[in-house]
Amino acid sequence: MSIRFAMNRTCAPQLELSAFLRLAVGAGVQAVELRNDIAGREFADGMPAPELKSRLEDAGLGLASVNALQRFNEWTPQREAEARHLISYAAALGAPGVVLCPVHDEGHGWTQADAARHLRLGLKALQSILLEHGVTGYVEPLGMQHSTMKRQDMAVAAIDEIGGWNAYRLCFDTFQFFRCGDTALFAEHIGLVHISGIARHDLPADELSEPDRGLVFADDRVGNVAQLKSLFASGYSGFVSMEPFSPQVQQDPQLPTKLAASLQHVAASIGA
């Protein structure tokens, strides 16, 4: 068994594109995930999709996803315009999918019933846009306390209900799964996997936050290796994308060496 590794732009958001692509090639990944939320980088600086696609091809790298349409389950005219722009750009890049993240702020004020209704409205509205452009929506449950879609089963139930598997797959994030105490795996519906490691032991799982997310080594609390073993045993064969948010990782002068070592650790630990 071999793992198809990818690398999220969060590994080094401070690097210009050429340096980031060199980092990815040096780490030995097959693809990258680009983001639309990093100031001064590929999306924010207005780089045309054909140019960005050519840069990826010249580096010999694929594209695992475009990350992300935020608050997709809060459907408004503004969200529709944002979605159409992002999805058309992703299609021009040849991206297989766009990551979709739910509302997760403390003041959203939604009941569980509100959240379920908004989730289905957003999914239904996006479905036709995704199909029109031939792009998959990677629905990513986020496990923080105030998330409006924490667990995988919430996404699966909603997609089932709208008949949406022609346009959607799950984005499975090992940290989010761990953070909210999720237990249900839906490997047949997963299109993309995010991994990151937690080394600190002074906080309970539900109090951990994105800056705590580092690379995956033997001291990892998240259980990345066990989760990946279960996914691969259930038939998952898509990209496994490293997605740390820790500033210490991002700014580490030894990042190239440590990133490669982390990926090698994961591969060796699951017998790939």
N, C-alpha and C positions, 0 to 999 in steps of 0.2 A: 504494500500500500504506500502511496506517496501523497503528500499534502500539497495542495495548490495554495501557497502562501500569497497574501497580498499585504499591502502596507497603507494604512490610513495617513492622510496629510497631517493628522495630529501628531505623528511621530516627530515632525520637525516643521512646524508652521512658519518658523522664522526664516527658513531657507528659501532662496529664490528657486524657481522651478527647475532650472538646470541642475542645481546642487541637490535638490530633493530627489530628482530622478537618478542622479549618480549614487545617492545614498541607497535608493531602492535596488538598483542593479548590484551594488556592493553587498547588500544584505541577502541577495539571492532570491528575492521574491519574483513572482511571475506577473504581478499586476499591482496597481495602486488604486486607492480611493481618493478622488479629488473632492474638495469641499467648496461650498459657496459662501462660507461665513468667515473667511480669513481676510482681513483688510489688506489690500495691496497685492493680493495673490491672484491666481488665474481667473476666477470669476469676477472678483471685485474690481480688477484693473481693466476689465473689458476685453480680454484676449479673445479674438475670434475663435470659434470652435474648430475650423479647419487647421489653424496654426497649432492649437493645443493638441489636436489629434495627431498632427505630423510630428510634434515633439515627442509624444509617447511612442509612436511607431519607430522613430529614429533611435530611441533608447531601447527598443526591443521589449517594451512593457505593454501589457494589456491594461484594461480599465475594468475594475471590479464593480464600481458604482460611482454615482455622484451623490454626495452626502451634504445637505439634506433639505427636504421641504419640512420646515418646522411648523408646528401647530396645524397639521393637516386636518385634524378633526375639529377645527374651528373654521367652518367654511363660510367665507365672505367673498364679495366681489374682489377685494384686494388679494385674498388667498388664491382665488381662481386665476387672476392675472399672473401672480407669482408662480403658480404651478405650471401654467402654460409656457411661460418663459423658460423655467428650469427644465421642464420635460423636453421641450423642443431643442434646447441646447444639449441636453444629454443624448438625444437621438442623433444630433449632428456629430457628436463625438463618437458614436457607436457604443455608448454605454449600455450594458445589459439592463441596468435598473437604477432607480432613484430611491434613496432611503427616505422613509416617511416617519417623522417623530411627532408624538402627541403633545398636547398642552400639558405642562408640568409645573405651573407656578402656584404658589401658595394661595393666591387670591382669586382663583378661577370661580369659586362659588358653586360648582356643579354638584348635584347629587349623583349617585350611582346611575339613576335612571337617565339623568341629563347626559352623563358621559356616554352611556350606551347609545343613546339616540344620536348624539353628535358624531360618534364614531361611525355609525352606519351612514349618516348623511355625507360625511367627508369621503368615505370609501366609495359610495355610489357616485358622487360627483366626479371624483378622480378617475373612476374606472374607464369612462369613455375617452378621456384625454390620454391616458396611458395606452389604450388599445389603438387609438388613432396614430400614435407615434411609434408603436412597437417597443415600448419601454415597460419594464416590470416595476411595480411599486413594492419595495422591500419594507414592509410594515414592522417597525421596531418598538416593541413594548419597552418602556423605561420604568425601572423599579424604584425610583425615589418616592418619598412619602406622599408628595402631592401630585403624583402623576395621574392622569385621567385614563391611562391604559398601562397597567403595571405588568400583567401576566400574558404569557403566550396564548392561554386558552381564551382570553377576552378577544384577542385579534382573530383567532380561528373561528370562534362563534359568529363574529360579525361578518367575516368574509364568507363563511358558509351561508349566512342568512341572505346576503345580497347576490349570491351566485358569482363570487368574484375571483375564483381561482384562475380564470383566464387572464387576469391582469395583476394578480398579487402573489407574493411569497412572503414568508417571514424573514426578518433580519433577527437572528438569534445572537444576543450579546451575553457572554458568559458572566460578566460583572452584574448586569441588570438582573439576570436570572438568580444569581447568588444574593444580590442586595435585597430583593423582595421575598426571598424564600420560596421561589417558584419550584415546582416539582415535575410538571408535565412537559414532556418533549414531543414535538410534532415534526420529526425529521423529514417526513414526506412532504412537508409544506415549507421547509427552510430553503431559502435561496442564497443566503449570505450569512457568514458567522464573523462576529467581532470578538477578539480576545484581548485581555489585559490582565495584569496581575496586581494583587494587593499584598504588600509585605507587612504593613503596620498591623498591630494586634491590640491597640489601645482603644478601639471604637467598636461597638456592635455593628453588624452588617448594615442595618438600616440608617446609620448615621454617617456612613462613608460617602464621599462625594467624588466628582470627576477628577480633581487634582490628586487624589490618592491613587489613581490608576497608573501603574507603571508597566514594566516589561514582565514577562512570565519566567520565573526561575523556581528553584526547589522550595523557596520559602513562601510560595503563593498560597493565600487563604481561599481564593475563589474556587479552586478545584477545576482549573482549566483542563488539565490532563484527563481527569475522570469524565468531565462533560464531553470533551472531544471524542474520547473512546466510545461513549454511548452513542454519539451522533454518527460516527463512522460505522459502528456496528449496526446501526439502523439504516444505513445506506446513503448517508450524506456524502456528496462528492464535490461540492462547490468550494469557493474560496474561503480561506481562513485568514482574516485580516487583523493585523496587529493595530490596536487603537489605544495607545496610552494618552493621558491628558496631563500627566505630571510635569510641571515646569522643570523639575530637576532632571527628568529624563530628556525632555526636549532640548535643554541647554547643556547637557553633558558633553564635554569635549571627547569622551570615549564612546559616544552614541553608536558610531558605525560598528565598532567591535562588539559592544554589548547587545545591540539589536540582532546582529548575526548569531551571537551566542544564545540569545533567548529563543530564536526560531529553531536553532539546532537542538536546544534542550527540549522544546515541545515535540519536535519530530522524533527524537530519540526516545522520549518518555512514552510515546504511544506506539512505538515500534514501527515508525514509517521510514 
